[in-house]
Amino acid sequence: MMRPHKIIHLAEIQSYTGLRSHQIRELIKYREFPYPLKLGEGQVGWLESDISDWQANLIERREWNSHWL
């Protein structure tokens, strides 16, 4: 049986990433952060798996770039 996807809101994203809301919006604008899901009028959320994948990608890039330092 497939588990449902967990949706997290902006406050939790900020806690996970250490980013502020304006920084997240900028990253979304430049397609460097997962796009949110529209949940309703004026409400958005992100799939927790998308945020985890984004963080893993940052770590991979850091590790790859560290070989060139």
DRENDO-1510 file (C-alpha; in Angstrom, 1 decimal, always signed):
<recs>
REC; n; res; u; v; w
REC; 1; MET; +0.0; +0.0; +0.0 .
REC; 2; MET; +1.3; +3.4; -1.0 .
REC; 3; ARG; +1.8; +5.9; +1.9 .
REC; 4; PRO; +0.3; +9.3; +1.3 .
REC; 5; HIS; +2.6; +12.2; +0.6 .
REC; 6; LYS; +3.2; +14.6; +3.5 .
REC; 7; ILE; +2.6; +18.3; +2.7 .
REC; 8; ILE; +4.5; +20.8; +4.7 .
REC; 9; HIS; +3.9; +24.6; +5.0 .
REC; 10; LEU; +6.1; +27.6; +4.7 .
REC; 11; ALA; +7.0; +27.8; +8.5 .
REC; 12; GLU; +8.2; +24.2; +8.4 .
REC; 13; ILE; +10.1; +24.8; +5.2 .
REC; 14; GLN; +11.8; +27.8; +6.9 .
REC; 15; SER; +12.7; +25.6; +9.9 .
REC; 16; TYR; +14.1; +22.8; +7.7 .
REC; 17; THR; +16.2; +25.1; +5.4 .
REC; 18; GLY; +17.0; +28.2; +7.5 .
REC; 19; LEU; +15.8; +30.3; +4.6 .
REC; 20; ARG; +13.3; +33.2; +5.0 .
REC; 21; SER; +10.2; +33.5; +2.9 .
REC; 22; HIS; +11.6; +36.1; +0.6 .
REC; 23; GLN; +14.6; +33.9; -0.1 .
REC; 24; ILE; +12.4; +30.9; -0.9 .
REC; 25; ARG; +10.3; +33.1; -3.3 .
REC; 26; GLU; +13.5; +34.2; -5.0 .
REC; 27; LEU; +14.8; +30.6; -5.4 .
REC; 28; ILE; +11.4; +29.6; -6.8 .
REC; 29; LYS; +11.4; +32.5; -9.2 .
REC; 30; TYR; +14.8; +31.2; -10.6 .
REC; 31; ARG; +13.6; +27.6; -10.5 .
REC; 32; GLU; +16.2; +26.7; -7.9 .
REC; 33; PHE; +13.6; +25.5; -5.3 .
REC; 34; PRO; +10.7; +23.2; -5.6 .
REC; 35; TYR; +7.5; +24.8; -6.7 .
REC; 36; PRO; +4.7; +24.7; -4.1 .
REC; 37; LEU; +1.3; +23.0; -4.5 .
REC; 38; LYS; -1.8; +25.2; -4.4 .
REC; 39; LEU; -3.9; +23.8; -1.6 .
REC; 40; GLY; -6.7; +26.4; -1.7 .
REC; 41; GLU; -7.4; +30.1; -1.8 .
REC; 42; GLY; -4.2; +31.7; -0.6 .
REC; 43; GLN; -2.7; +28.5; +0.7 .
REC; 44; VAL; +0.3; +26.6; -0.6 .
REC; 45; GLY; +2.4; +23.7; +0.6 .
REC; 46; TRP; +5.3; +21.6; -0.5 .
REC; 47; LEU; +5.8; +17.9; -0.7 .
REC; 48; GLU; +8.2; +16.9; +2.0 .
REC; 49; SER; +9.9; +14.6; -0.5 .
REC; 50; ASP; +10.5; +17.5; -2.9 .
REC; 51; ILE; +12.3; +19.4; -0.1 .
REC; 52; SER; +14.3; +16.4; +0.9 .
REC; 53; ASP; +15.4; +15.9; -2.7 .
REC; 54; TRP; +16.3; +19.6; -3.0 .
REC; 55; GLN; +18.5; +19.3; +0.2 .
REC; 56; ALA; +20.1; +16.1; -1.1 .
REC; 57; ASN; +20.9; +17.8; -4.4 .
REC; 58; LEU; +22.6; +20.7; -2.5 .
REC; 59; ILE; +24.7; +18.2; -0.6 .
REC; 60; GLU; +25.7; +16.4; -3.7 .
REC; 61; ARG; +26.7; +19.6; -5.4 .
REC; 62; ARG; +28.7; +20.7; -2.4 .
REC; 63; GLU; +30.5; +17.4; -2.3 .
REC; 64; TRP; +31.2; +17.5; -6.0 .
REC; 65; ASN; +32.4; +21.1; -5.9 .
REC; 66; SER; +34.7; +20.3; -2.9 .
REC; 67; HIS; +36.8; +18.0; -5.0 .
REC; 68; TRP; +37.7; +21.1; -7.0 .
REC; 69; LEU; +38.8; +23.3; -4.1 .
</recs>
